Amino acid sequence: MKNFKRIHIYLFFEFVPPFAISTFFLTSVFLMTRVPDITNMVVNYNAGITDILLLISYTLPRFMEFTIPMSAMISVLLTIMRMSEENELIALKGAGMSLYRLLPPVLIFSVIALLITMWVTVYGIPKSNLALKVKTIEFARSTIDAALQERQFNSQLDGVMIYVSHVDMGTRELTDVFIEDRRTADMVAISTAPRGRLVRQGDQDVYTIRLYDGMINQVNVQDHSVSNINFGHYDINIDLTAMQKKGPAAVKKDFDEMSLHELVQRIRNGFKSHEMDNEARLALHEKFSIPFACLALGLLAFPLGVQSISLRKSSGFSMGIGFFLLYYLLLAIGWSGGEAGHYPPVIAMWLPNVVMGAAGIFLLIRNAKERPVRLPLWIQNFPAAVMVRFRKRTKP
């Protein structure tokens, strides 16, 4: 019994280094997608290093929601494959230890990864997403350049929503401008123009958006009257200092920015549309279904790694990558179909875990009976074919 416990402890700690390396590497890869935005802020908006570090830290939980389950599967798969290649599993089997008795450290490790991911989804993501939104609003109030992001409806400025098709940060020229101004009580002014220009008045934090050859639609909220005005040029003044003196306005939370309690209460209060109810329930189930993917994928990775005893090493790894991509494909399809109302949110979010878990149990039973599932030959040869193709292209 002591020997079995030692083997369990040994196996558990063998999972830790590849898990840490995979988490760091995959999170870094995901962060690379933020490099263009960060570069844009540094070059065009004069963002400080502190602001950049804060923005990066606020995006980490969203990335880790996916990188932790990925890393849990990769660490179990690579560790078991290494033990298979070095005949450690054969030695353990010879000592009377079946695959089922090797399963506890895999399950314990997967449950720990599950708990970490659940902390990220339930607590980390809502806090970080809300902090990111507040920081973006503060940043927009400090420099209007941040509120002039191309092809986005930017509503960070109080009472003003701006959409610009193209911005030339060098000349401050604007193309295809749409501005909704609600700063006047009971009046909504919608200004559109094919071109415009951003002008700063002296050293003050007062900016003028000067529009050319456009039109203003003014809507009176009380009597619902509408007036149209065509103009040659029209100035819209925005005083950032006055906005900052107002203090932070109440931020409307999206579903992924609500705490678990707030989201549950919002669902209980009901929605006017069935689509909003589906989206809220999807967000709720996602907080728990993705953490449980650590358990499903970890259980699946164990027999896949064992298969490398009787199959080629690339076969087990190919199956791991294939199942991994299948999980996230099912998750994306589930979210899309659940949001459209084709099936209940609980099925949309939990079906990928059921499929992966069932596949893991099936493969474990097959491997325990020394009858591993064999892949078609073309799938087994696919990784090698890709590497050969890549080497040919990289040769001078």
N, C-alpha and C positions, 0 to 999 in steps of 0.2 A: 504493500500500500504506500509506503514512504517513497519507493522508487517511482510509482505512478504520480504522486504529488510533485516530485522533483521534475518529472518529464512535463507535467502540466505547467509548472512555473517557468521552466526553460522555454517551452513553446510560446507561452504568453509574452515573455520578454523579447522573443525573437520577432514578434510582430511590431514592436515599438519603433525601432530605427527606420524601417521602410515606410511606416505610417507617417512619422515626422518628416522624412525627406519628401514623400509624395505630397503631403499637405502644403509644405513650403513651396515646392516646385509648382504645383497646380495653382495655388493662390497667386504666385508671382506671374504665371502665365495669364490668369484672368485680369490681374492688375495692369498688364501690358495693354489691354484694350482701353484703359483710361489715359494712356500716354498722350494721344492727340488732344483730349480735352484739357489735360494739365498743361501741355505746351501752349495751347491757345490762351489759357488764363495767364500764364507767365509772360508771354510775348505781348498780348493785346490788352490785358486787363491789369497788368502790374500786380498780380497777386503775390503776397508774401510767402515765405517758406512755411510759416506757421499755418497759414490758411491752406496751403497745399497738403501739408501733413494731416491736418484735420479732415479735409475732404477725402483723402486716401483711407484714413482710419474709419470713416463713416461708411465706406463702401465695402470694407473687409467682411462684415457679417453676412452680407448678401452673397458674396463669393464662397465663403466658408460653408454656407448652407449646402452647397453642392460638392465642394472639394473634400469635405470630411467623409461623406459616404463613398466617394470615389477612392479616396486614400485607404479607407478601411478594406475595401474589396481588393485593391492592388496589393496591400501589405500581406493579407492572408494568402492571396494567390501566389505572390513571389516567394513567400517563406515556405509554403508547402511544396512549390515546384523545386526550390533549392534542396529541400530535404529529400524529395523524390530523386533528384538527379544524383545526390551524394549517397543514395541508398540508406538513408537514416530511417525512412519509413519501413523499408524491408526489414531492417534490424529490429525495429519496434514490433512489427508483426511477428517476427521470429521469437521475440520475447513474450508473446502471448497477448499483445495489446492490439485490440481491434480498432477500426476507424471510429467506431462509436465512442470508444473510451478516450480518443484523442479530441473529441468534439467539445468538451467543456471549456478549455481555454479559448477556442474560437468563439464560442457563444459569449463568454465573459468579456472578451475584447470587443466584440461587436456591440454588446449592451453598453459598455463604457462609451464607445463612439456614438451610440444612439443618444445617450444622456447629454453628451457634449453638444451634439447637433440640436437636440431639443431645447437646450438652453439658448442656443443661437437663434433658433426660429421663434421661440416663444418670447424671449426677452431681448436678445441682441438686435435682431432685425427691426422691430418696431422702434426701438430707441434710436438706432443709428439712422434709419430712414427719416424719422422726424427731425433729428438733429441736422441731417443733411439738407432738408428742406428749409429749416430755419436759417442755417448758415448761408444758403443760397440767397435767401431773401435779404439777409444782412449785407451780403456781398453786393447785391444789386442796388441796395440803398446807398452804398458807399461809392459806387461808380455805375453810371447808367450803361456803360459798355456791356456789363454782365447781363443786362435786361434786353440786349439787342442781339441775341443769338439767332442765327439764321434758321428759317423754316421751323420755328417753334412759337407757340402761343405763350408769351412770357407775361405772367401776371404777378411778378414779385413786387411791383410798385403799387402802392395803395391806390385803388380806384382807377388804375390805368392798365390796360392790356395791350401789348404791342406784338405785332407779327411783321417780320421783315423777311423778304425772300433772299436778299443778298446785302451784305454789309462790307464796305471797303474801309477797313480800320485805318488805313493811311490817310485817305481823303475825307473820311466820315460821310461818304456818299451812301445813300440808302436806295434800294430798289424794291418796288411793289410793297408799299407800306400800308398796313391796316392798324388803326388805333381806336380802341374803345375807351372813352373817357367818361367815368361815372363820378367825378369829383364834385360836380354841381348837383345839389339836392333835386330829386324828382326829374332829373334830366340825364339822358344818355346820348352822347354825341359819338357817332361812328364816322371816322375820317379815313378816306382811302385816297391813295395817290400813286402814280406809277414811279415816282422818284421823290427823294427828299434828301435832307442833309442835317447832320447833328452839329449844333453850334453851342459852344460854352461861353457864357457871359462873364468875361473877365476871370478873376481868380475865385469867384463864388461857385458854390455847388448848385448853380442854377443852369439848367440846360434847356435849349430850345430845339425842338424837332421841327424843322422848316419843310413843309410839303409844297410841291409844285403841281399845278394843273390837275387838281383832284376834286373831290366832292365830299360834303359833310351831310350826313343824315342825322337830324336831331329828333329824338323821341321824347315827348312829355309823358312821364309815367302816370300822372294824375288823370289827364283827359285823353291820353293815348293819341295825341295829335303828332303828326310827322311833318317836318319841313326839310327841304333839300336845298343845299347851297353849293354852287360851283365856284371855284376860286382859282386864281392864277398862282398865288402863294398864300400859305396859311401857317401861322406859328402856334405851336403847342408848348407851353412852358412847364417844366418839371423842376420843382425845388426839392433837392435831396435833403437839404438841411432841415426843412420843415417836416419832411417825412420822418427823419431820424428823431426829431423832438417828440413826435407822437408816440414813440416807443413801439415795441413789437406788437403787431396786431395779432388777433386770434388766428391761429393757423388751422385750416380745415384739414383734418386727418383723412388720408385714404385708408383702405382696409389693411394694407400692409404696414401702416404706421400706427395702428391701434393696438393697445395691449390686449391680452387674451380676454380679460374681463370686459373691456370696452367693446370688443368685437362680438362677444356672446350677447351682451345687452343690446347691441345694435340689431342683431339678428332677431332677438326676441321682440323688439319693438316693431319689426316688420318694415317692408319697403313698398313703395308705390308700384314698382315694376318687378316682374319675375326675373329679369336679367340681373338686376342689382342684387336680388336675394341669392341667385346662383353664384354670383361673383363673391359675395361675402362668405357663403358656405364653402366655396372652393378655397378661399384664403384660410378659413378655419381648419379645414381638413389637411391643408398643405403643411401647417405648423407641426402636425404629428406624423403624417404619412412619410415625408422625406426623412425625418430621423429614423423611422422604422425601416427605411431602405438600408441602413447600415446593417441591421440584423439579417434582412433578406439577402443582400448582396454578399455579406460575410459567409452566410450559410451556403450560398451558391459557389463562392470562390474555393471553399475547402475541397469539395470533390473534383472541381476543375483542376486544382493543383495536383491532386492525387493521380489524375489520369495520365500525367506525364511519365508515370512508371511504365505503363503499357503502350502509350502513344508517344509520338515525337513531342519534344518540348514546345515547339511552335504551335502544336495543335491545342494544347491546354490554354496557352496564352491567347490564341485566336478565338477560342470559345469564350474566354473571359471578356475580351474586348467586344465581341459580338453581343453577348448578353448585357454588357454594360451600356452599349449604344441602344439596344432594344428597350432597356428600362427607361431611359430618358426620352426615347421616341414615344413609348406608351404614355409617359407622363405628359408630354406636350400634346398628344392627341386627346388625352383625358381632359386636360385643362380647356382645350378648344371646344370639345364636344360638350363638356359640362357647362361651360359658359353659355353656349348656344341652347342649352336645355335638352340636348338629345338623350342624356341619361343623368341620373342623380349625381350630385357632387361627391357623395361618399364612394360610389363606384368609380368615378373618374379619377379620384386621387389614390384610392387603395388598391385598385386592380393591378397596377404594375408591381406592387409589393407581393401580392398573392401569386402572380405569375412567376416572379423570380424565386420566391420562397418554395413554391411547388416544384420548380425546376431543380432547385438545390436539393430538396428531399429526394426527388426521383434519382438524381445523379449519385447522391450519397448511398442510397440503397443498392444501386447497380454496381458501384465501385466496391461496396462492402462484400458483395457476392462475386467479386472478381470478374464482372461483366461490364466494363466501361463502355460508354456510348462513343461510337466512332463517327467522326465527321467525314463528309464526302471528301474525296482526294483533292478536289479543286480548292476547297476551303483550307485544307491543311497546307497546300502549297502557296496560298495567297500571300502570306507575309514574306516568304522568300522571293516570290516574283516581284513584289513591290520593291524590295531592297535591291535586286538585280537591276530593275528599271531605273531606280534612283542613282545607282552607281554609274550606269551608262550615261545618264544626263549630266552628271557632275564631272565626268572625265573631260579634259581639254581636247 
